[in-house]
């Protein structure tokens, strides 16, 4: 994965979520160790003997150990969810940084004269996602959605990230000249 360094809010959120995930993983590990230690009384595999003087105490210890194990499992599940959130936020921040780097490196904005019918363009659809289309009309930058005209999206020129014509892809309109 390419590293993009920025101090964006998305990057700070990803780092905060990663710290939270690490903290939850540490808590889950500690809970697991506590639960494991509680089962130490039963290491010899001696069964609980009904009617024996130690039965009630052993039963309470086993119930506490079982409850501790369930808490440890819940903690591990919370840690896994937090890790997933952190990975998702990291991917979002990477994608946003990549798009920002591509758009800020341009020497000038895209204009209608930079496009021809049939060009293939990659456009920013939402904040971090992109799609690739064939140009259907230049004046309003209408793109071919593939549905026979009823689903053809129109995009602003500033949402274009790259243009491919005759097998050559450019990301800066000045590269063409």
Buried (B, 14 or more C-beta within 10 A) or exposed (E): EEEBEEEBEBBEBBBEBBEBBBEBBEBBBEBBEBBEEBBEBBEEEEEBEEEEEEEEEBEEBBEEBEEBBEBBBEBBEBBBEBBEBBBEBBEBBBBBBBBBEBBEEBEEEBEEEBBEEEBBBBBBEEEBEBBEBBBBEBEEBBBBBEEEEEEBBEBEBEBBBBBBBEEEEEBBBEEEE
